[in-house]
């Protein structure tokens, strides 16, 4: 094969989804090294515009890929490169948490979620940009569809890297809307595990009773491959025995969404009904009216205590926005914090009741298209579900008036992650058939 033909093949490899690439590696049609090199070439070509990565060691990534090629398959993600959000510890790359305080931080061990994918034969490609301490203070990453727009946050680099075909898989975390929102803005699939469903050891906490791990990918089945490596769950979710029963759930914040978001969610509901789903609109219970504000209170309270040391020891290296948020959190009375959790428990009970007769709730992933500017966007359509410890999945389904992606979100109750991915595969097929 000539160099030009080989380069074309390698360039195409970075555009493969994880399941496609894994099958090609397994069948001998692609090597891990060729895939990693294709991803690195894409990064070299596009990183100056997208700024998705904060730490890369190309030689180490290629060495990992060669080792994967020389070893027997260790599982469904064998040989696949993965991007790691920069609040997740890696033993061979720095973990800087988006802050100058940790500029020289070199963890001794991998986070559990990194160790498990290495065990499954995956390649750690590099560390992706996070906002400061996974908060709302933005960093340099831009939306690959339009550099004037945000990629969302806090998992900004991971969403942008997968969307720009720099890597087929990447980790993010969500404490409010940091997985589902950037995936919607960047036009990729993302799955946020229900609370406790995916390992969090070695990930710096922000809201210890809110934080959850998420996976960015190009198809629903791709996320299941990573989940299988982490938990032993099925690598290929079983097909649903029937079309799903779906509750269209507009939320009390529906008027904060753009018209294009309304059209995307309602259009998805219509297409799913045409494909055989039973779609019923559900009126949000009154108790949900204060759920977003309550989550914001809990997040501020827990975040202030998670970052009290940085605030006290190096205040000049903490952004003004982060300092203000910590100060607000430290001033919140404990009684208000416990009252917020009482509301969450009541809303969780109500959500469980809704899901007794429905396979998932269908709602918005984000208010609409990615906004112009540096602000990471409003997580208003994510906060409540994170607070209720729900499993969440977003699928790109539409383009807004500016040509930017818009996703829709499917929500299932705590511990119903397997079922959500089964529903998500059905949704994906129904929504892409037209």
C-alpha positions in Angstrom: 0.0 0.0 0.0 1.4 3.4 -0.9 1.9 6.1 1.7 -1.0 8.2 0.4 -3.5 5.3 0.5 -2.3 4.3 4.0 -2.7 7.9 5.2 -6.3 8.0 3.8 -7.1 4.8 5.7 -5.6 6.1 8.9 -7.5 9.3 8.6 -10.8 7.4 8.2 -10.1 5.3 11.3 -10.5 8.3 13.6 -14.0 8.7 12.4 -15.2 5.3 13.5 -17.4 4.8 16.5 -16.1 2.7 19.3 -18.0 -0.4 18.4 -17.0 -0.2 14.8 -13.4 0.4 15.6 -13.4 -2.5 18.2 -14.9 -4.9 15.6 -12.3 -3.8 13.0 -9.4 -4.4 15.5 -10.9 -7.7 16.6 -11.3 -8.9 13.0 -7.8 -7.8 12.0 -8.9 -5.0 9.7 -7.4 -2.3 11.9 -4.7 -2.1 14.5 -4.8 -0.2 17.7 -1.7 1.6 16.6 -3.2 2.8 13.3 -6.3 4.0 15.2 -4.3 5.9 17.8 -2.1 7.4 15.1 -5.2 8.6 13.2 -6.5 10.2 16.4 -3.2 11.9 17.0 -3.1 13.2 13.5 -6.6 14.7 13.9 -5.5 16.3 17.2 -2.5 17.8 15.5 -4.7 19.1 12.7 -7.5 20.6 14.9 -6.2 21.2 18.4 -5.2 24.8 17.7 -8.8 25.6 17.0 -10.7 23.3 19.4 -8.3 23.2 22.5 -9.7 19.9 23.8 -6.6 18.5 25.4 -4.5 19.6 28.4 -2.0 16.7 28.5 -0.8 14.4 25.7 2.1 12.0 25.4 1.9 10.7 21.9 4.8 8.3 22.3 3.3 6.7 25.4 -0.1 6.4 23.6 1.5 4.6 20.7 3.4 2.4 23.0 0.2 1.4 24.7 -1.4 0.7 21.4 1.5 -1.5 20.3 1.2 -3.4 23.5 -2.5 -3.9 22.9 -1.8 -5.2 19.4 0.7 -7.7 20.7 -1.6 -9.0 23.4 -4.7 -11.2 23.2 -8.0 -9.3 23.4 -8.9 -8.3 27.0 -12.4 -7.3 26.3 -14.8 -5.2 24.1 -12.8 -2.0 24.3 -9.4 -3.7 23.6 -7.2 -1.3 21.7 -9.6 1.7 21.8 -8.2 5.1 22.7 -10.0 7.0 25.5 -9.9 10.7 26.6 -9.8 11.2 30.4 -11.3 14.4 32.0 -8.6 16.2 33.9 -10.2 15.8 37.3 -9.7 12.0 37.0 -6.4 10.7 38.3 -3.9 9.1 35.9 -0.6 7.7 37.0 1.3 8.5 33.8 -0.1 12.0 33.1 -0.6 15.0 35.3 -4.1 15.7 36.8 -4.4 19.5 37.1 -8.2 19.9 37.8 -8.3 23.0 35.5 -6.4 25.0 38.2 -2.9 26.4 38.5 -2.9 25.1 42.1 -2.4 21.6 40.7 0.0 22.5 37.8 2.6 20.0 39.0 0.2 17.3 40.4 1.3 13.8 39.4 -0.9 11.1 41.0 0.7 7.9 42.1 -2.2 5.7 41.0 -4.9 5.7 38.3 -8.5 6.4 39.3 -10.6 3.2 39.4 -12.3 4.0 36.1 -8.9 4.4 34.4 -7.5 1.3 35.9 -10.5 -0.7 34.7 -10.3 0.4 31.1 -6.5 -0.3 31.1 -7.3 -3.7 32.4 -9.7 -4.1 29.5 -7.0 -3.3 27.0 -7.9 0.4 26.3 -5.4 3.1 25.5 -5.3 6.3 27.6 -4.8 8.8 24.8 -4.5 11.9 27.0 -6.2 14.3 29.5 -9.1 16.5 28.3 -9.8 20.1 29.4 -12.1 20.7 32.3 -13.4 23.9 33.7 -11.8 25.0 36.9 -12.5 22.2 39.5 -15.3 21.0 37.2 -17.3 24.2 38.1 -18.7 26.8 35.8 -15.5 28.9 35.3 -14.7 28.2 31.6 -11.3 27.2 30.1 -10.1 27.5 26.5 -12.0 24.7 24.8 -14.2 25.8 21.9 -17.2 24.1 20.2 -15.8 22.2 17.1 -18.9 23.1 15.1 -18.4 26.8 15.7 -15.4 28.1 17.6 -17.3 31.2 18.6 -19.6 29.0 20.7 -19.1 27.1 24.0 -18.7 23.4 24.1 -20.5 23.4 27.4 -18.9 22.3 30.6 -17.5 21.1 32.8 -16.5 18.1 30.6 -15.8 20.5 27.8 -12.7 18.9 26.4 -14.2 15.4 26.4 -17.3 16.4 24.5 -15.4 18.5 22.0 -12.8 15.8 21.4 -15.3 13.1 20.6 -17.4 15.5 18.5 -14.3 16.4 16.4 -13.3 12.8 15.9 -10.1 13.2 17.9 -11.0 10.1 20.0 -14.0 7.7 19.9 -14.6 7.6 23.7 -14.0 10.0 26.6 -14.8 10.2 30.3 -16.7 13.1 31.8 -18.3 13.8 35.2 -21.6 15.4 36.2 -22.5 17.2 39.3 -25.2 19.4 37.7 -25.2 19.1 33.9 -21.5 18.6 33.0 -22.0 15.5 30.8 -25.4 15.8 29.2 -25.3 19.5 28.4 -21.9 19.5 26.6 -22.8 16.4 24.7 -26.0 18.1 23.4 -24.0 21.3 22.5 -21.4 19.3 20.6 -23.7 16.8 19.0 -22.6 13.5 20.5 -24.1 10.7 22.6 -23.5 10.7 26.3 -24.5 8.5 29.2 -24.4 9.6 32.8 -24.6 6.8 35.2 -27.0 6.8 38.1 -25.4 7.8 41.4 -23.0 5.0 42.5 -23.4 3.0 39.4 -19.9 3.7 38.1 -16.7 3.9 40.1 -15.7 7.3 41.4 -12.5 6.4 43.4 -9.7 8.7 42.3 -11.9 11.4 41.0 -11.7 14.7 42.9 -15.1 15.4 44.4 -17.2 18.6 44.0 -20.5 17.4 45.3 -19.9 14.1 47.0 -23.6 13.2 47.1 -24.1 14.4 43.5 -21.0 13.5 41.5 -21.4 10.8 38.8 -19.2 9.4 36.0 -20.2 9.8 32.4 -19.1 8.5 29.0 -19.1 10.4 25.7 -19.3 8.5 22.4 -20.9 8.5 19.0 -23.5 5.8 19.5 -25.5 4.4 22.5 -23.8 1.0 22.1 -20.4 2.6 22.4 -21.1 3.7 25.9 -22.2 0.2 26.8 -18.8 -1.1 25.9 -17.1 1.1 28.5 -19.8 0.4 31.1 -19.1 -3.3 30.5 -15.4 -2.8 31.3 -16.3 -0.9 34.4 -19.0 -3.1 35.9 -19.3 -6.4 34.0 -22.6 -5.3 32.6 -23.5 -6.6 29.1 -21.3 -5.1 26.4 -24.3 -5.3 24.0 -27.6 -4.4 25.7 -30.4 -6.8 24.9 -33.1 -5.6 22.6 -36.3 -4.4 24.1 -39.0 -7.0 23.7 -41.5 -4.3 22.7 -41.4 -0.6 21.9 -40.9 1.5 25.0 -43.5 3.4 27.0 -42.3 7.0 27.1 -43.4 9.9 29.3 -42.9 13.3 27.7 -41.8 15.4 30.6 -41.5 19.1 29.8 -40.4 20.2 33.3 -41.4 23.5 35.1 -38.5 25.1 33.3 -39.8 24.5 29.8 -40.2 28.2 29.0 -36.5 28.6 29.5 -35.8 26.5 26.4 -35.4 27.8 22.9 -38.1 27.1 20.3 -35.6 24.8 18.5 -35.3 22.8 21.7 -39.1 22.5 22.0 -39.2 21.3 18.3 -36.4 18.8 18.9 -38.1 17.2 21.9 -41.5 17.2 20.5 -40.2 16.0 17.1 -38.4 13.1 18.8 -41.6 12.1 20.7 -43.5 12.1 17.4 -41.0 10.0 15.6 -40.9 7.5 18.5 -44.7 7.3 18.5 -44.6 6.6 14.7 -42.1 3.8 15.3 -44.5 2.2 17.8 -43.6 3.7 21.2 -46.4 4.6 23.5 -45.8 8.3 24.2 -47.8 10.0 26.9 -47.3 13.6 28.1 -46.9 13.8 31.9 -47.5 17.0 33.9 -44.6 17.7 36.2 -45.6 17.3 39.9 -45.8 20.6 41.8 -42.9 19.4 44.1 -40.6 19.6 41.1 -41.1 23.3 40.9 -38.3 24.0 43.4 -36.0 21.1 42.6 -33.5 23.1 40.5 -33.1 25.7 43.1 -32.7 23.1 45.8 -30.0 21.3 43.7 -28.1 24.6 43.4 -28.2 25.0 47.1 -26.9 21.5 47.8 -24.2 21.9 45.1 -22.9 25.2 46.7 -23.0 23.7 50.2 -21.1 20.5 49.2 -18.7 22.3 46.8 -17.7 24.9 49.5 -16.6 22.0 51.8 -14.9 20.1 49.0 -12.8 23.1 48.1 -12.3 24.7 51.5 -8.6 23.8 51.5 -7.9 25.5 48.1 -9.9 28.5 49.2 -8.0 28.9 52.4 -4.5 27.9 51.2 -4.3 29.5 47.8 -7.1 32.0 47.4 -5.2 34.1 44.8 -5.1 31.0 42.5 -8.8 30.4 42.8 -11.0 32.3 40.3 -13.2 35.1 41.5 -16.3 33.1 40.4 -15.2 30.1 42.3 -14.4 32.1 45.4 -17.8 33.6 45.4 -19.5 30.2 45.0 -17.5 28.8 47.9 -18.4 31.8 50.1 -22.0 31.4 49.2 -21.9 27.7 50.1 -20.1 28.3 53.4 -22.9 30.7 54.4 -25.8 28.2 53.8 -27.3 26.9 57.0 -27.2 23.2 57.5 -31.0 23.2 58.1 -31.5 24.5 54.5 -29.2 21.8 53.2 -31.2 19.0 54.9 -34.5 20.6 53.7 -33.2 20.5 50.1 -32.4 16.8 50.4 -35.9 16.2 51.9 -37.4 17.8 48.8 -35.1 15.6 46.6 -36.3 12.5 48.5 -40.0 13.5 47.9 -39.4 14.2 44.2 -37.5 10.9 43.9 -40.6 9.1 45.2 -42.7 10.9 42.7 -40.3 10.1 39.9 -40.3 6.4 40.9 -44.1 6.4 40.6 -44.0 7.9 37.1 -41.5 5.3 36.0 -43.6 2.4 37.3 -45.7 2.7 34.1 -43.0 4.2 31.8 -39.7 3.0 30.6 -38.2 6.5 30.6 -38.9 10.2 30.8 -38.2 12.2 27.6 -37.1 15.8 28.1 -34.6 18.4 27.0 -30.8 17.9 27.3 -30.0 21.7 27.2 -32.0 24.9 26.6 -31.1 24.8 22.9 -28.0 25.5 20.8 -24.6 26.1 22.3 -24.4 29.8 23.2 -22.0 32.2 21.7 -19.1 33.2 24.1 -17.2 31.6 26.9 -20.0 30.9 29.4 -20.7 27.1 29.5 -24.5 27.4 29.2 -27.3 26.7 31.6 -27.6 23.2 33.2 -31.3 23.9 34.1 -32.5 20.7 32.3 -29.9 18.5 34.1 -29.7 19.7 37.7 -32.9 18.0 38.9 -32.1 14.6 37.4 -28.6 14.7 38.9 -30.1 15.6 42.3 -32.5 12.6 42.0 -29.5 10.3 41.3 -31.1 9.3 37.9 -29.5 7.6 35.0 -29.4 9.9 32.0 -28.7 9.6 28.3 -28.6 12.2 25.5 -28.9 11.6 21.8 -28.2 14.2 19.1 -31.4 14.6 17.1 -31.6 18.0 15.4 -29.9 21.2 14.3 -31.0 24.6 15.5 -31.5 27.8 13.4 -27.7 28.4 13.5 -26.9 24.9 12.4 -25.7 23.8 15.9 -26.6 20.4 17.4 -29.5 19.9 19.8 -30.0 16.7 21.8 -32.9 15.1 23.7 -32.6 13.4 27.0 -33.9 10.1 28.3 -34.1 9.6 32.1 -34.5 6.5 34.1 -34.5 5.9 37.9 -31.5 5.1 40.1 -30.1 1.6 39.3 -32.0 1.4 36.0 -28.9 2.0 33.9 -29.1 -1.3 32.0 -32.7 -0.6 31.0 -32.0 3.0 30.0 -29.3 1.8 27.6 -31.7 -0.7 26.1 -34.3 2.0 25.7 -31.6 4.3 24.2 -30.7 1.8 21.6 -34.3 1.6 20.5 -34.6 5.4 20.5 -31.5 5.7 18.4 -32.8 3.3 15.8 -36.2 5.0 15.7 -34.8 8.6 15.5 -32.2 7.8 12.8 -34.4 5.8 10.6 -36.0 8.9 9.1 
